[in-house]
Amino acid sequence: MSKANIILIIQEVEYGNIRVKLDELMKRKNISTYQLNANTRIRFQTIQTLRKNESTRIDFNVLAKICYSLNCKISDVIEYIPQNK
């Protein structure tokens, strides 16, 4: 079989998405970005990116600091949204 006859099929798999719920949580807890920054020493820009749900990754230490400071569970901060099939 020649290379011209080989058809390569690549299927992209969609696994779902992670939604960051930090903005909603901070509003419920009545805490500002400045206060969370002061309590955790997480960079202001990092908090803002998470609040806007624009982050592509999250450091476990950042997640732990948020949960500790806001006295919450990880599921209060992030959630997995499966892909509709």
VMD Tcl script that draws the C-alpha trace (Angstrom):
set ca {
  {0.00 0.00 0.00}
  {1.45 3.35 -1.00}
  {1.57 6.39 1.26}
  {-0.95 8.07 -1.03}
  {-3.53 5.38 -0.18}
  {-3.19 5.73 3.58}
  {-5.80 7.95 5.13}
  {-5.08 9.15 8.62}
  {-8.14 9.97 10.65}
  {-7.59 12.02 13.75}
  {-10.53 12.38 16.02}
  {-10.42 15.18 18.51}
  {-11.92 14.13 21.82}
  {-13.82 16.69 23.86}
  {-13.56 15.88 27.54}
  {-15.69 18.69 28.90}
  {-14.72 21.86 30.71}
  {-13.72 23.13 34.11}
  {-15.65 26.15 35.34}
  {-14.12 28.40 37.99}
  {-16.78 29.68 40.37}
  {-14.52 31.98 42.38}
  {-16.37 35.17 41.44}
  {-19.70 33.82 42.69}
  {-18.07 32.43 45.84}
  {-16.35 35.71 46.66}
  {-19.62 37.61 46.21}
  {-21.43 35.18 48.55}
  {-18.64 35.50 51.12}
  {-18.56 39.30 50.63}
  {-14.80 39.41 50.07}
  {-12.96 41.57 47.57}
  {-10.04 40.66 45.34}
  {-7.88 42.95 47.48}
  {-8.92 41.13 50.68}
  {-8.29 37.69 49.17}
  {-4.91 38.90 47.93}
  {-4.00 40.22 51.39}
  {-5.17 37.01 53.12}
  {-3.47 34.56 50.77}
  {-0.63 36.40 49.01}
  {-2.02 35.12 45.71}
  {-1.13 37.58 42.95}
  {-3.91 40.08 42.26}
  {-3.80 39.24 38.53}
  {-4.14 35.51 39.28}
  {-7.26 36.15 41.35}
  {-8.72 38.37 38.62}
  {-8.04 35.75 35.94}
  {-9.71 33.07 38.05}
  {-12.69 35.32 38.84}
  {-13.23 35.91 35.11}
  {-12.96 32.15 34.44}
  {-10.14 32.87 31.96}
  {-7.49 30.66 33.54}
  {-6.21 27.62 31.66}
  {-4.63 26.02 34.73}
  {-4.60 26.36 38.48}
  {-1.82 25.63 40.94}
  {-2.78 23.29 43.80}
  {-1.23 25.71 46.30}
  {-3.41 28.52 44.96}
  {-6.48 26.30 45.23}
  {-5.56 25.31 48.80}
  {-5.02 28.94 49.82}
  {-8.41 29.92 48.39}
  {-10.19 27.06 50.17}
  {-8.44 27.81 53.46}
  {-9.06 31.55 53.29}
  {-12.71 31.25 52.24}
  {-13.38 28.20 54.44}
  {-14.80 26.23 51.54}
  {-14.43 23.00 49.56}
  {-12.70 22.63 46.20}
  {-16.12 21.97 44.65}
  {-17.17 25.46 45.78}
  {-14.34 26.92 43.68}
  {-14.30 24.73 40.56}
  {-16.65 22.31 38.83}
  {-16.36 19.82 36.00}
  {-18.90 20.19 33.21}
  {-19.01 17.05 31.04}
  {-19.32 17.30 27.27}
  {-22.82 16.67 25.97}
  {-22.85 13.53 23.85}
}
mol new
graphics top color blue
foreach p $ca { graphics top sphere $p radius 0.5 }
foreach p [lrange $ca 0 end-1] q [lrange $ca 1 end] { graphics top cylinder $p $q radius 0.2 }
display resetview
